[in-house]
Amino acid sequence: MSMEVVEEGAARETWPRRDEGPPHPGMEWIPGGTYWMGSDTHYPEERPAHQVTVTGFWMDRCTVTNADFARFVHATGYVTVAERPLDPKDFPGAKPELLVPGSLVFHKTPARVDLKDLTQWWTYTPGACWHRPQGHGSTWKGQEDHPVVHVSFEDAQAYATWAGKALPSEAEWERAARAGLDRKVYVWGDEFSPGNQQMANIWQGEFPWQNLMTDGYEGTSPVGTFPPNGYGLFDMAGNVWEWTTDWFQERHQGNGGKACCIPVNPRGPPSSQKSFDPCTPQVLIPRRVVKGGSHLCASNYCLRYRPAARSPQAEDSGTTHIGFRCVARVSEA
């Protein structure tokens, strides 16, 4: 059954002060401060680079795993968006065979394809959901320590509420990912593979047909496989994209680096109006910002395994490469 209200510690926007320790196991302290958010040298939606100030907070060391999410579902009976019946009125013109519960699943192509046609590698798959990541006949068993996928924004929020936590804002997420390395390309610095070490689970080779698996993984990897960043957080680049609470907008609101204009704890646009994907303006589904890139990000297609990178994701949809992690904010008392 679908869940309207969840318990085990109602969601709290703030927790006791930092000196009282983490509110939950497996969380790291992210110090507050002012940093440079965004980038002027990569994709247009990352511009302009600008300063923001963020209050210190706690963040999950790792993304939420299949085992974590299974405990949530077992405790609450929660049914994810991908498992719920579809209303034909919400999908005019859709083929009847697609009006069944499911989600988007990635399939590697047999050869080079037109990179402008996402349907070459994304397939709406009946039955695909968090516990059947490839559709009917597949299972999450054996991947308990992998990040949970096929979770919509609503699903992620429901888990965070049950856990007594919250989802991060985009500014909080990027502050945590940078770990004090202001204006660096990657969460570990400017060099892609220092000492020839693979630093994240991303696509090596030519997307979407050739995966060289230099990092040892073709799909998701167990959380914590790759080195943590300077704040002790794992997989802030690659593996799975991560939900934030911010509505997507095509550009950041710049402040020109002026001290008088630096926003404090910005939360993005106040409403979902105009929060659409500029690449598909005909699809009027509000978009949230996802961060961090995934195991499908490749240098020839999606160079978004960087802290400044951001992407618009329909809030009602999950895929095989989107997950999340949670935060807990501190009290000012």
Secondary structure, DSSP 8 states (H G I E B T S, - for coil): ---S---SS---S-BS-GGG--SSTTEEEE--EEEEES-SSS-GGG-S-EEEEE--EEEESS--BHHHHHHHHHHH----GGGS---GGGSTT--GGGSSSEEEEE---SS---TT-GGGTEEEEET-BTTBTTSTT---TT-TTSB--S--HHHHHHHHHHTT-B---HHHHHHHHHTT-TT-SBTTBS-SSGGG---SB---SSTTT----TTS-SS---TT-S---TTS-S-SSBSSEEEEEEE--SS----TT-GGG--BS----SSSTT-S-TT-TT----EEEEES--TT--TTT----STT-EEEEETT--BTTEE---EEEB---
